[in-house]
Amino acid sequence: MEEIKVTIDEKGNVKLTVFGAKGPKCLQLTAEMERLLGGEVDREFTSEYYQQETTESQRIKDKA
């Protein structure tokens, strides 16, 4: 499950931190918030950004 932490410092700067999203999915999750905040964004990617999202698949063979 993805989580977005919003931090606002004393100068009014907003920091969005995404947890649980691997790869560029974090950019999709924060796109609307960034647009509403004015669109100018400084990005600092976590190690999760550089990980690939994994999917599980299972192959079932027919014994006939």
PDB file with SEQRES, HELIX, SHEET and CRYST1 records, atoms N, CA, C and O in Angstrom:
SEQRES   1 A   64  MET GLU GLU ILE LYS VAL THR ILE ASP GLU LYS GLY ASN          
SEQRES   2 A   64  VAL LYS LEU THR VAL PHE GLY ALA LYS GLY PRO LYS CYS          
SEQRES   3 A   64  LEU GLN LEU THR ALA GLU MET GLU ARG LEU LEU GLY GLY          
SEQRES   4 A   64  GLU VAL ASP ARG GLU PHE THR SER GLU TYR TYR GLN GLN          
SEQRES   5 A   64  GLU THR THR GLU SER GLN ARG ILE LYS ASP LYS ALA              
HELIX    1 AA1 LYS A   25  LEU A   36  1                                  12    
HELIX    2 AA2 SER A   47  TYR A   50  5                                   4    
SHEET    1 AA1 2 GLU A   3  ILE A   8  0                                        
SHEET    2 AA1 2 VAL A  14  PHE A  19 -1                                        
CRYST1    1.000    1.000    1.000  90.00  90.00  90.00 P 1           1          
ATOM      1  N   MET A   1       0.843  -1.175   0.000  1.00  0.00           N  
ATOM      2  CA  MET A   1       0.000   0.000   0.000  1.00  0.00           C  
ATOM      3  C   MET A   1       0.891   1.241   0.000  1.00  0.00           C  
ATOM      4  O   MET A   1       1.844   1.342   0.772  1.00  0.00           O  
ATOM      5  N   GLU A   2       0.561   2.170  -0.872  1.00  0.00           N  
ATOM      6  CA  GLU A   2       1.326   3.404  -0.965  1.00  0.00           C  
ATOM      7  C   GLU A   2       0.849   4.419   0.074  1.00  0.00           C  
ATOM      8  O   GLU A   2      -0.318   4.441   0.465  1.00  0.00           O  
ATOM      9  N   GLU A   3       1.781   5.244   0.499  1.00  0.00           N  
ATOM     10  CA  GLU A   3       1.468   6.288   1.482  1.00  0.00           C  
ATOM     11  C   GLU A   3       2.215   7.553   1.077  1.00  0.00           C  
ATOM     12  O   GLU A   3       3.372   7.496   0.662  1.00  0.00           O  
ATOM     13  N   ILE A   4       1.544   8.689   1.202  1.00  0.00           N  
ATOM     14  CA  ILE A   4       2.172   9.976   0.913  1.00  0.00           C  
ATOM     15  C   ILE A   4       2.200  10.784   2.199  1.00  0.00           C  
ATOM     16  O   ILE A   4       1.164  11.029   2.817  1.00  0.00           O  
ATOM     17  N   LYS A   5       3.397  11.195   2.593  1.00  0.00           N  
ATOM     18  CA  LYS A   5       3.569  12.035   3.782  1.00  0.00           C  
ATOM     19  C   LYS A   5       3.787  13.468   3.302  1.00  0.00           C  
ATOM     20  O   LYS A   5       4.659  13.727   2.473  1.00  0.00           O  
ATOM     21  N   VAL A   6       2.989  14.392   3.829  1.00  0.00           N  
ATOM     22  CA  VAL A   6       3.093  15.803   3.462  1.00  0.00           C  
ATOM     23  C   VAL A   6       3.687  16.557   4.648  1.00  0.00           C  
ATOM     24  O   VAL A   6       3.152  16.505   5.756  1.00  0.00           O  
ATOM     25  N   THR A   7       4.799  17.261   4.410  1.00  0.00           N  
ATOM     26  CA  THR A   7       5.464  18.041   5.449  1.00  0.00           C  
ATOM     27  C   THR A   7       5.537  19.491   4.990  1.00  0.00           C  
ATOM     28  O   THR A   7       5.956  19.772   3.867  1.00  0.00           O  
ATOM     29  N   ILE A   8       5.131  20.407   5.856  1.00  0.00           N  
ATOM     30  CA  ILE A   8       5.211  21.838   5.557  1.00  0.00           C  
ATOM     31  C   ILE A   8       6.126  22.474   6.597  1.00  0.00           C  
ATOM     32  O   ILE A   8       5.845  22.414   7.794  1.00  0.00           O  
ATOM     33  N   ASP A   9       7.225  23.086   6.140  1.00  0.00           N  
ATOM     34  CA  ASP A   9       8.157  23.684   7.092  1.00  0.00           C  
ATOM     35  C   ASP A   9       7.715  25.095   7.486  1.00  0.00           C  
ATOM     36  O   ASP A   9       6.685  25.585   7.022  1.00  0.00           O  
ATOM     37  N   GLU A  10       8.496  25.734   8.339  1.00  0.00           N  
ATOM     38  CA  GLU A  10       8.129  27.048   8.871  1.00  0.00           C  
ATOM     39  C   GLU A  10       8.106  28.141   7.808  1.00  0.00           C  
ATOM     40  O   GLU A  10       7.493  29.188   8.015  1.00  0.00           O  
ATOM     41  N   LYS A  11       8.763  27.913   6.675  1.00  0.00           N  
ATOM     42  CA  LYS A  11       8.760  28.880   5.574  1.00  0.00           C  
ATOM     43  C   LYS A  11       7.644  28.609   4.570  1.00  0.00           C  
ATOM     44  O   LYS A  11       7.492  29.343   3.593  1.00  0.00           O  
ATOM     45  N   GLY A  12       6.866  27.558   4.810  1.00  0.00           N  
ATOM     46  CA  GLY A  12       5.766  27.226   3.911  1.00  0.00           C  
ATOM     47  C   GLY A  12       6.142  26.299   2.769  1.00  0.00           C  
ATOM     48  O   GLY A  12       5.328  26.039   1.884  1.00  0.00           O  
ATOM     49  N   ASN A  13       7.377  25.799   2.786  1.00  0.00           N  
ATOM     50  CA  ASN A  13       7.801  24.849   1.758  1.00  0.00           C  
ATOM     51  C   ASN A  13       7.147  23.500   2.017  1.00  0.00           C  
ATOM     52  O   ASN A  13       7.098  23.030   3.154  1.00  0.00           O  
ATOM     53  N   VAL A  14       6.651  22.888   0.963  1.00  0.00           N  
ATOM     54  CA  VAL A  14       5.950  21.614   1.074  1.00  0.00           C  
ATOM     55  C   VAL A  14       6.855  20.503   0.566  1.00  0.00           C  
ATOM     56  O   VAL A  14       7.470  20.617  -0.494  1.00  0.00           O  
ATOM     57  N   LYS A  15       6.925  19.420   1.345  1.00  0.00           N  
ATOM     58  CA  LYS A  15       7.707  18.247   0.956  1.00  0.00           C  
ATOM     59  C   LYS A  15       6.769  17.051   0.920  1.00  0.00           C  
ATOM     60  O   LYS A  15       6.075  16.771   1.897  1.00  0.00           O  
ATOM     61  N   LEU A  16       6.747  16.345  -0.208  1.00  0.00           N  
ATOM     62  CA  LEU A  16       5.953  15.134  -0.350  1.00  0.00           C  
ATOM     63  C   LEU A  16       6.908  13.950  -0.341  1.00  0.00           C  
ATOM     64  O   LEU A  16       7.850  13.901  -1.132  1.00  0.00           O  
ATOM     65  N   THR A  17       6.670  13.007   0.544  1.00  0.00           N  
ATOM     66  CA  THR A  17       7.477  11.797   0.612  1.00  0.00           C  
ATOM     67  C   THR A  17       6.560  10.615   0.366  1.00  0.00           C  
ATOM     68  O   THR A  17       5.537  10.460   1.034  1.00  0.00           O  
ATOM     69  N   VAL A  18       6.933   9.779  -0.599  1.00  0.00           N  
ATOM     70  CA  VAL A  18       6.105   8.632  -0.968  1.00  0.00           C  
ATOM     71  C   VAL A  18       6.750   7.365  -0.431  1.00  0.00           C  
ATOM     72  O   VAL A  18       7.950   7.146  -0.597  1.00  0.00           O  
ATOM     73  N   PHE A  19       5.945   6.540   0.211  1.00  0.00           N  
ATOM     74  CA  PHE A  19       6.392   5.251   0.723  1.00  0.00           C  
ATOM     75  C   PHE A  19       5.611   4.141   0.025  1.00  0.00           C  
ATOM     76  O   PHE A  19       4.417   4.284  -0.239  1.00  0.00           O  
ATOM     77  N   GLY A  20       6.285   3.047  -0.268  1.00  0.00           N  
ATOM     78  CA  GLY A  20       5.604   1.877  -0.807  1.00  0.00           C  
ATOM     79  C   GLY A  20       5.358   1.889  -2.301  1.00  0.00           C  
ATOM     80  O   GLY A  20       4.614   1.047  -2.806  1.00  0.00           O  
ATOM     81  N   ALA A  21       5.963   2.822  -3.024  1.00  0.00           N  
ATOM     82  CA  ALA A  21       5.798   2.874  -4.483  1.00  0.00           C  
ATOM     83  C   ALA A  21       7.168   2.742  -5.122  1.00  0.00           C  
ATOM     84  O   ALA A  21       8.038   3.590  -4.922  1.00  0.00           O  
ATOM     85  N   LYS A  22       7.360   1.688  -5.884  1.00  0.00           N  
ATOM     86  CA  LYS A  22       8.649   1.467  -6.529  1.00  0.00           C  
ATOM     87  C   LYS A  22       8.640   2.055  -7.931  1.00  0.00           C  
ATOM     88  O   LYS A  22       7.613   2.094  -8.608  1.00  0.00           O  
ATOM     89  N   GLY A  23       9.816   2.511  -8.345  1.00  0.00           N  
ATOM     90  CA  GLY A  23       9.945   3.071  -9.684  1.00  0.00           C  
ATOM     91  C   GLY A  23       9.231   4.408  -9.801  1.00  0.00           C  
ATOM     92  O   GLY A  23       8.942   5.056  -8.795  1.00  0.00           O  
ATOM     93  N   PRO A  24       8.950   4.815 -11.023  1.00  0.00           N  
ATOM     94  CA  PRO A  24       8.350   6.133 -11.253  1.00  0.00           C  
ATOM     95  C   PRO A  24       6.875   6.236 -10.867  1.00  0.00           C  
ATOM     96  O   PRO A  24       6.244   7.260 -11.128  1.00  0.00           O  
ATOM     97  N   LYS A  25       6.322   5.206 -10.259  1.00  0.00           N  
ATOM     98  CA  LYS A  25       4.918   5.259  -9.826  1.00  0.00           C  
ATOM     99  C   LYS A  25       4.695   6.412  -8.843  1.00  0.00           C  
ATOM    100  O   LYS A  25       3.603   6.978  -8.790  1.00  0.00           O  
ATOM    101  N   CYS A  26       5.716   6.758  -8.070  1.00  0.00           N  
ATOM    102  CA  CYS A  26       5.590   7.856  -7.108  1.00  0.00           C  
ATOM    103  C   CYS A  26       5.256   9.174  -7.811  1.00  0.00           C  
ATOM    104  O   CYS A  26       4.547  10.015  -7.258  1.00  0.00           O  
ATOM    105  N   LEU A  27       5.768   9.347  -9.027  1.00  0.00           N  
ATOM    106  CA  LEU A  27       5.486  10.575  -9.778  1.00  0.00           C  
ATOM    107  C   LEU A  27       4.019  10.653 -10.164  1.00  0.00           C  
ATOM    108  O   LEU A  27       3.427  11.733 -10.165  1.00  0.00           O  
ATOM    109  N   GLN A  28       3.434   9.511 -10.490  1.00  0.00           N  
ATOM    110  CA  GLN A  28       2.007   9.467 -10.815  1.00  0.00           C  
ATOM    111  C   GLN A  28       1.167   9.774  -9.577  1.00  0.00           C  
ATOM    112  O   GLN A  28       0.152  10.465  -9.659  1.00  0.00           O  
ATOM    113  N   LEU A  29       1.603   9.252  -8.432  1.00  0.00           N  
ATOM    114  CA  LEU A  29       0.841   9.440  -7.196  1.00  0.00           C  
ATOM    115  C   LEU A  29       0.832  10.893  -6.726  1.00  0.00           C  
ATOM    116  O   LEU A  29      -0.140  11.342  -6.118  1.00  0.00           O  
ATOM    117  N   THR A  30       1.891  11.618  -6.999  1.00  0.00           N  
ATOM    118  CA  THR A  30       1.999  12.994  -6.502  1.00  0.00           C  
ATOM    119  C   THR A  30       1.685  14.055  -7.558  1.00  0.00           C  
ATOM    120  O   THR A  30       1.674  15.245  -7.243  1.00  0.00           O  
ATOM    121  N   ALA A  31       1.433  13.654  -8.787  1.00  0.00           N  
ATOM    122  CA  ALA A  31       1.245  14.615  -9.887  1.00  0.00           C  
ATOM    123  C   ALA A  31       0.149  15.637  -9.598  1.00  0.00           C  
ATOM    124  O   ALA A  31       0.360  16.832  -9.802  1.00  0.00           O  
ATOM    125  N   GLU A  32      -1.001  15.197  -9.134  1.00  0.00           N  
ATOM    126  CA  GLU A  32      -2.109  16.123  -8.885  1.00  0.00           C  
ATOM    127  C   GLU A  32      -1.790  17.078  -7.733  1.00  0.00           C  
ATOM    128  O   GLU A  32      -2.110  18.264  -7.809  1.00  0.00           O  
ATOM    129  N   MET A  33      -1.162  16.572  -6.670  1.00  0.00           N  
ATOM    130  CA  MET A  33      -0.785  17.444  -5.547  1.00  0.00           C  
ATOM    131  C   MET A  33       0.211  18.499  -6.009  1.00  0.00           C  
ATOM    132  O   MET A  33       0.101  19.668  -5.641  1.00  0.00           O  
ATOM    133  N   GLU A  34       1.187  18.082  -6.818  1.00  0.00           N  
ATOM    134  CA  GLU A  34       2.184  19.019  -7.329  1.00  0.00           C  
ATOM    135  C   GLU A  34       1.523  20.100  -8.187  1.00  0.00           C  
ATOM    136  O   GLU A  34       1.871  21.276  -8.084  1.00  0.00           O  
ATOM    137  N   ARG A  35       0.578  19.704  -9.025  1.00  0.00           N  
ATOM    138  CA  ARG A  35      -0.128  20.667  -9.868  1.00  0.00           C  
ATOM    139  C   ARG A  35      -0.883  21.677  -9.009  1.00  0.00           C  
ATOM    140  O   ARG A  35      -0.845  22.877  -9.281  1.00  0.00           O  
ATOM    141  N   LEU A  36      -1.568  21.192  -7.973  1.00  0.00           N  
ATOM    142  CA  LEU A  36      -2.338  22.076  -7.099  1.00  0.00           C  
ATOM    143  C   LEU A  36      -1.444  23.018  -6.292  1.00  0.00           C  
ATOM    144  O   LEU A  36      -1.865  24.111  -5.915  1.00  0.00           O  
ATOM    145  N   LEU A  37      -0.215  22.588  -6.029  1.00  0.00           N  
ATOM    146  CA  LEU A  37       0.722  23.401  -5.254  1.00  0.00           C  
ATOM    147  C   LEU A  37       1.496  24.396  -6.120  1.00  0.00           C  
ATOM    148  O   LEU A  37       2.322  25.148  -5.603  1.00  0.00           O  
ATOM    149  N   GLY A  38       1.244  24.409  -7.405  1.00  0.00           N  
ATOM    150  CA  GLY A  38       1.892  25.391  -8.265  1.00  0.00           C  
ATOM    151  C   GLY A  38       2.820  24.812  -9.307  1.00  0.00           C  
ATOM    152  O   GLY A  38       3.285  25.537 -10.186  1.00  0.00           O  
ATOM    153  N   GLY A  39       3.099  23.540  -9.232  1.00  0.00           N  
ATOM    154  CA  GLY A  39       3.852  22.893 -10.290  1.00  0.00           C  
ATOM    155  C   GLY A  39       5.362  22.920 -10.189  1.00  0.00           C  
ATOM    156  O   GLY A  39       6.018  22.074 -10.798  1.00  0.00           O  
ATOM    157  N   GLU A  40       5.951  23.854  -9.444  1.00  0.00           N  
ATOM    158  CA  GLU A  40       7.404  23.887  -9.316  1.00  0.00           C  
ATOM    159  C   GLU A  40       7.828  22.921  -8.230  1.00  0.00           C  
ATOM    160  O   GLU A  40       7.412  23.027  -7.077  1.00  0.00           O  
ATOM    161  N   VAL A  41       8.677  21.964  -8.631  1.00  0.00           N  
ATOM    162  CA  VAL A  41       9.023  20.887  -7.708  1.00  0.00           C  
ATOM    163  C   VAL A  41      10.521  20.618  -7.757  1.00  0.00           C  
ATOM    164  O   VAL A  41      11.107  20.516  -8.834  1.00  0.00           O  
ATOM    165  N   ASP A  42      11.129  20.506  -6.590  1.00  0.00           N  
ATOM    166  CA  ASP A  42      12.487  19.982  -6.480  1.00  0.00           C  
ATOM    167  C   ASP A  42      12.334  18.530  -6.072  1.00  0.00           C  
ATOM    168  O   ASP A  42      11.652  18.227  -5.094  1.00  0.00           O  
ATOM    169  N   ARG A  43      12.962  17.634  -6.812  1.00  0.00           N  
ATOM    170  CA  ARG A  43      12.788  16.211  -6.531  1.00  0.00           C  
ATOM    171  C   ARG A  43      14.045  15.609  -5.931  1.00  0.00           C  
ATOM    172  O   ARG A  43      15.162  15.906  -6.355  1.00  0.00           O  
ATOM    173  N   GLU A  44      13.844  14.768  -4.949  1.00  0.00           N  
ATOM    174  CA  GLU A  44      14.915  13.973  -4.358  1.00  0.00           C  
ATOM    175  C   GLU A  44      14.382  12.547  -4.289  1.00  0.00           C  
ATOM    176  O   GLU A  44      13.482  12.257  -3.500  1.00  0.00           O  
ATOM    177  N   PHE A  45      14.927  11.664  -5.105  1.00  0.00           N  
ATOM    178  CA  PHE A  45      14.403  10.309  -5.185  1.00  0.00           C  
ATOM    179  C   PHE A  45      14.987   9.421  -4.092  1.00  0.00           C  
ATOM    180  O   PHE A  45      16.175   9.493  -3.777  1.00  0.00           O  
ATOM    181  N   THR A  46      14.123   8.581  -3.523  1.00  0.00           N  
ATOM    182  CA  THR A  46      14.564   7.602  -2.534  1.00  0.00           C  
ATOM    183  C   THR A  46      15.050   6.355  -3.258  1.00  0.00           C  
ATOM    184  O   THR A  46      14.928   6.257  -4.479  1.00  0.00           O  
ATOM    185  N   SER A  47      15.592   5.416  -2.523  1.00  0.00           N  
ATOM    186  CA  SER A  47      16.069   4.169  -3.134  1.00  0.00           C  
ATOM    187  C   SER A  47      14.922   3.391  -3.774  1.00  0.00           C  
ATOM    188  O   SER A  47      15.147   2.631  -4.717  1.00  0.00           O  
ATOM    189  N   GLU A  48      13.688   3.568  -3.275  1.00  0.00           N  
ATOM    190  CA  GLU A  48      12.537   2.874  -3.858  1.00  0.00           C  
ATOM    191  C   GLU A  48      12.305   3.290  -5.311  1.00  0.00           C  
ATOM    192  O   GLU A  48      11.812   2.495  -6.112  1.00  0.00           O  
ATOM    193  N   TYR A  49      12.653   4.514  -5.650  1.00  0.00           N  
ATOM    194  CA  TYR A  49      12.465   4.989  -7.022  1.00  0.00           C  
ATOM    195  C   TYR A  49      13.284   4.152  -8.010  1.00  0.00           C  
ATOM    196  O   TYR A  49      12.855   3.922  -9.141  1.00  0.00           O  
ATOM    197  N   TYR A  50      14.442   3.707  -7.583  1.00  0.00           N  
ATOM    198  CA  TYR A  50      15.344   2.973  -8.463  1.00  0.00           C  
ATOM    199  C   TYR A  50      15.071   1.466  -8.480  1.00  0.00           C  
ATOM    200  O   TYR A  50      15.753   0.722  -9.184  1.00  0.00           O  
ATOM    201  N   GLN A  51      14.083   1.016  -7.714  1.00  0.00           N  
ATOM    202  CA  GLN A  51      13.698  -0.393  -7.706  1.00  0.00           C  
ATOM    203  C   GLN A  51      12.617  -0.631  -8.744  1.00  0.00           C  
ATOM    204  O   GLN A  51      11.825   0.259  -9.055  1.00  0.00           O  
ATOM    205  N   GLN A  52      12.597  -1.841  -9.272  1.00  0.00           N  
ATOM    206  CA  GLN A  52      11.559  -2.198 -10.229  1.00  0.00           C  
ATOM    207  C   GLN A  52      10.365  -2.766  -9.489  1.00  0.00           C  
ATOM    208  O   GLN A  52      10.504  -3.483  -8.498  1.00  0.00           O  
ATOM    209  N   GLU A  53       9.192  -2.428  -9.992  1.00  0.00           N  
ATOM    210  CA  GLU A  53       7.967  -2.984  -9.435  1.00  0.00           C  
ATOM    211  C   GLU A  53       7.885  -4.442  -9.881  1.00  0.00           C  
ATOM    212  O   GLU A  53       8.098  -4.746 -11.054  1.00  0.00           O  
ATOM    213  N   THR A  54       7.580  -5.331  -8.959  1.00  0.00           N  
ATOM    214  CA  THR A  54       7.511  -6.748  -9.297  1.00  0.00           C  
ATOM    215  C   THR A  54       6.065  -7.191  -9.424  1.00  0.00           C  
ATOM    216  O   THR A  54       5.181  -6.709  -8.716  1.00  0.00           O  
ATOM    217  N   THR A  55       5.850  -8.105 -10.329  1.00  0.00           N  
ATOM    218  CA  THR A  55       4.531  -8.699 -10.484  1.00  0.00           C  
ATOM    219  C   THR A  55       4.696 -10.208 -10.428  1.00  0.00           C  
ATOM    220  O   THR A  55       5.688 -10.755 -10.907  1.00  0.00           O  
ATOM    221  N   GLU A  56       3.726 -10.862  -9.846  1.00  0.00           N  
ATOM    222  CA  GLU A  56       3.765 -12.316  -9.751  1.00  0.00           C  
ATOM    223  C   GLU A  56       2.917 -12.908 -10.852  1.00  0.00           C  
ATOM    224  O   GLU A  56       1.830 -12.418 -11.157  1.00  0.00           O  
ATOM    225  N   SER A  57       3.426 -13.960 -11.437  1.00  0.00           N  
ATOM    226  CA  SER A  57       2.626 -14.691 -12.407  1.00  0.00           C  
ATOM    227  C   SER A  57       2.834 -16.178 -12.173  1.00  0.00           C  
ATOM    228  O   SER A  57       3.862 -16.606 -11.649  1.00  0.00           O  
ATOM    229  N   GLN A  58       1.866 -16.930 -12.562  1.00  0.00           N  
ATOM    230  CA  GLN A  58       1.928 -18.371 -12.369  1.00  0.00           C  
ATOM    231  C   GLN A  58       1.450 -19.031 -13.651  1.00  0.00           C  
ATOM    232  O   GLN A  58       0.430 -18.645 -14.222  1.00  0.00           O  
ATOM    233  N   ARG A  59       2.185 -20.012 -14.086  1.00  0.00           N  
ATOM    234  CA  ARG A  59       1.828 -20.731 -15.301  1.00  0.00           C  
ATOM    235  C   ARG A  59       1.278 -22.095 -14.900  1.00  0.00           C  
ATOM    236  O   ARG A  59       1.890 -22.813 -14.107  1.00  0.00           O  
ATOM    237  N   ILE A  60       0.142 -22.440 -15.443  1.00  0.00           N  
ATOM    238  CA  ILE A  60      -0.489 -23.723 -15.145  1.00  0.00           C  
ATOM    239  C   ILE A  60      -0.504 -24.545 -16.425  1.00  0.00           C  
ATOM    240  O   ILE A  60      -1.023 -24.113 -17.454  1.00  0.00           O  
ATOM    241  N   LYS A  61       0.074 -25.738 -16.342  1.00  0.00           N  
ATOM    242  CA  LYS A  61       0.106 -26.620 -17.506  1.00  0.00           C  
ATOM    243  C   LYS A  61      -1.061 -27.581 -17.447  1.00  0.00           C  
ATOM    244  O   LYS A  61      -1.414 -28.092 -16.383  1.00  0.00           O  
ATOM    245  N   ASP A  62      -1.648 -27.819 -18.590  1.00  0.00           N  
ATOM    246  CA  ASP A  62      -2.728 -28.790 -18.711  1.00  0.00           C  
ATOM    247  C   ASP A  62      -2.091 -30.161 -18.889  1.00  0.00           C  
ATOM    248  O   ASP A  62      -1.273 -30.355 -19.788  1.00  0.00           O  
ATOM    249  N   LYS A  63      -2.460 -31.109 -18.041  1.00  0.00           N  
ATOM    250  CA  LYS A  63      -1.860 -32.443 -18.094  1.00  0.00           C  
ATOM    251  C   LYS A  63      -2.508 -33.332 -19.148  1.00  0.00           C  
ATOM    252  O   LYS A  63      -2.135 -34.499 -19.266  1.00  0.00           O  
ATOM    253  N   ALA A  64      -3.442 -32.834 -19.896  1.00  0.00           N  
ATOM    254  CA  ALA A  64      -4.136 -33.653 -20.905  1.00  0.00           C  
ATOM    255  C   ALA A  64      -3.293 -33.922 -22.111  1.00  0.00           C  
ATOM    256  O   ALA A  64      -3.741 -34.594 -23.040  1.00  0.00           O  
TER     257      ALA A  64                                                      
END                                                                             
